[in-house]
Amino acid sequence: MRNQKPTGSNAVKLTAAIRSFEGDAAEPRRRKLVEELKAGGITDPRVLECVRALPRHLFFDTALTSMAYDNNALPIGKNQTISRPYTVAFMTQVAELAGDETVLEIGTGSGYQTAVLSLMCSRVITVERINSLSNKARKVFNHLGLSNIMCLVGDGSLGAEKHGPYDAILVTAVAPSLPEPLIKQLKTGGRLVAPVGTGPEQKLVLARKRKWGVDVKELEDCRFVPLVGERGFGKNVGLVKPHSANAAPAPRTRK
């Protein structure tokens, strides 16, 4: 486990975020959600503080704001979903962020996971293939004053090599196997947290890049929308077989 003591700038940023929304109408519901996450096994205090700080309802259309603090995945349009808070918290916790990292996120979606990451690290590069979702999330980031996020539109399965290498990569859509470009864009010692699967059964995995290759550990069952792209499922989701080239080189899998 890496040292997770926040750096000075991130501590200030997180404290400011908490103070900004203390006392708003949704704060009691966020506190209740934090207690649910604790009971579910989330132990990183910084992750829990982020959940308490961020107004999740701002990432939804008005019709769904009443459900914003339920521990459920919800639709956000364009056949996409926002992950349930437990999944966001768990993936962030597993990434073991200390505060000074550059993180790549594949699948901006609503932007909630991105916002959590922005309070946990130095810089977030987030890639979304659907332009309207990226633009919508960017407006929320600007409203919240989250200035350390760079939004890109494109094929997330190829990563964002220009801005790497990365200390951690989080993927919020399932791929047939770990996309090789993402492994290549990790720093040695970097962590990739991603769902993998080709059918109803999906596994969330943690891959660590070592000097000798990649160490892959299965974490838990999960359910994500497909990662559409060249190193994902292709445009015809459900019809395209996974490419063997997607696989990371010589992974060692542990359960």
N, C-alpha and C positions, 0 to 999 in steps of 0.2 A: 504493500500500500504506500502510495506516495504521500509526502507531507502535504496536507491540505490546508495549512494555515494561510489565510488570504493575504495577498500583498496589500500594501497601503492604499493604492488607488482603487483596487477592487473592494476593499473594506469600506472605503468612503462611498463608492458607487452603490453598494448594496445597502448601506445604512440610509443613504439619500432616497433610494427607491422605497424602502420600508416607510420612512417618514412621510413621503409624498402621498401615500394612500392610507396611512393610519387614520382611523376614524371615519372612513367612507362607509357607505351602507353595506358593502360586500365584505368588510373586514371580518365580521363574526363567521361568515361562511368560509372564508379562507382559513381562519384559525381551526375550524372544525375539520376542514380538508387536511390540514397539516397533521392533526391528531390521527386521522384515518391512515395517512401515509406512514406515520410512525408505527402504528399497529401492524401495517403491512410489511414492515421490515426496512423502511428508509431510515437510515441512521446519520447520514452526513448533515450536520447542522446548517451548513451553507445552502445546501439544496433545499432544505425545509424552509429556510429564511427566504429564499427566492420565491417559493410557492406562496408563502405568506405575503410577500411584497407585491407580486405582480397581479394586476387586475385582469384575470383571465376572461372576464366577460367582454372586454374590449376587443377580443379576437374573434367574436361571433357576430353574426347578424342579430338584429334586435329580437327576432322571433325565438332565438335559442338562449338568450342571456339568462333566463330563469334556471337553466340547467348547467350553467357554466362551471359551477363548483361541485357538481356531481362527479364521482369518480368513474366516468364513462367516456368512451370515444363518441364523437358526434360528427355529423356531416358538416362540411364547410362549402359544398358546391363543387362542380366540375368532377364529380365522382371521387372526391377526396375526403379525408376525415382528419379531425384533430385527435391525436392520441389521448387516451385517458391520462389524468394527472399522474397516476402511479407509474405508467410506462415512461413518461417524460422524466420523472424524478429518478427512476431506476436507471435509465440509460445514462443520465447525467452523472449519477453517483458512480456507476461502473467506469465511466471515462476518467475518473480520478483526477479532476482538475485542481491545480494548486493556485491558479489565479494569473499566471504569466504566460499562458499558452495562446497559440493561434489554432483555432478549431475550424474544421470544415464540416458543414452540415449539408447533407443531400436530401432535398425535399423540404423547402421552406414551409409549404402549406399555409396554415393560419398565421404562423410566426411565433406561436407561444413557446415551442421548444427553443427556437432561436433566441427569444428574449431571455429565457432562463440561462442559456449558455452565455449570453452577453454579460450577465451579472457574475458569471463564474470564471471568466477568462479575460485575456487581454483583447482579443480580436476574433470575430466570427465572420467567416465567408460562407454564405448560404446560397445554394443553387436550387432553383425551381424551374421546371419545364413549362409551367403554365403562367404566361405573362400577367394575366389579371390577378392571380393569387399573389404573385410577387409584388405587384404594385399595391395591392390592398395591405399586405403585411408591412411594406415599407412605410405606409402612412401611419400605421399604429406605432412603429418604431420611432418615427419622428415625433409623434404625439407624446410618447413616453420619454423622449430625450435620450434614446439609446443610440449613441453616435459611433459605437465601435463595431457596427454591423455593415458588411458590404453585401448587397443583394445582386445576384447574377441570375440571368435567365438562360437555360440551356439544358443539355443532356447531363444530368447529374451522375449517371453511371460512368462517365468519363472523368469525373472530378473537376478540379480547377487547378491544373498544374502550374499555371502562371503565378499563382499566389502562394504556393506551397514552398517547402514541405510543411506538413502539419504535425502538431503534437497529438492531436486526436481528431478522429472523423466519426460522426454519427450519421447513420443512414435511417431515414424514417419511411422507407418502403422496402418491400421484400424483393430480393434478387434470387435467381436460381443458385448462385454461389457467390462468394466474395469477389466483386469486380477487381480484376488485376490492376487497373489504373489507380484505384484507391489505395491498394497496398503499396504501390510504387511511390505514391505521394506522401506516405507517412514517413516521419523521421524514425531513425532507429530508436527503439524504445516506445514508439508511438502506439496508441490504442485505436482500434477500429471497432465500433459497436454497431452491429447490423443484424437485421433479420434475414434468414436464409431459408429457402424452401421452394418447392415446385408445385405444391398442391395445398390441401387444407392444413396439413401439418407443417408448421413453421417453427423454427428455433431462433431465438435471439442469441447471438454469439459475441464473444469478445476475442478479437485477434490482436496479438502483440507482435510487433515487428522486431525481430532479433537480427543480429549480425549473420546468423546462419540460416534464417528463413522466417517463418511465421508460426507462432504458437496460437492455436485456436481452442477456445474453451466454450462449450455449450452452457448457456445460462438458464433459460427457461422457455416454455412454449409461449408463442405469441401469435398475433394476427395483424397483418399490415396489408395495405393496398400494394399492388405490384409496382416495382421500379421499372418504368418504361424508358427504354433507351438502348443504345448499341450494345452495352454490356449488361443489360437487364433482360427483360422479356421481349424487347422489340415493340413495334407499334401495335401488332395484333396480339394483345395480351390473351394468354390462354391457348393460342394456336402455335406460338413459336417455341420450339424446343430449346432448352438452355445450351449455350455454346460451351464446349470444353475449355475454350480460351479464357472464359470468365474466371476459372478457378485460380486461387492464389497458389504460388509455387510451393510445393512440399510442405503443406501445413501439418502440424502435429495437433490432433484433436484430443481434448480431455473433457470428460463429463463431470 
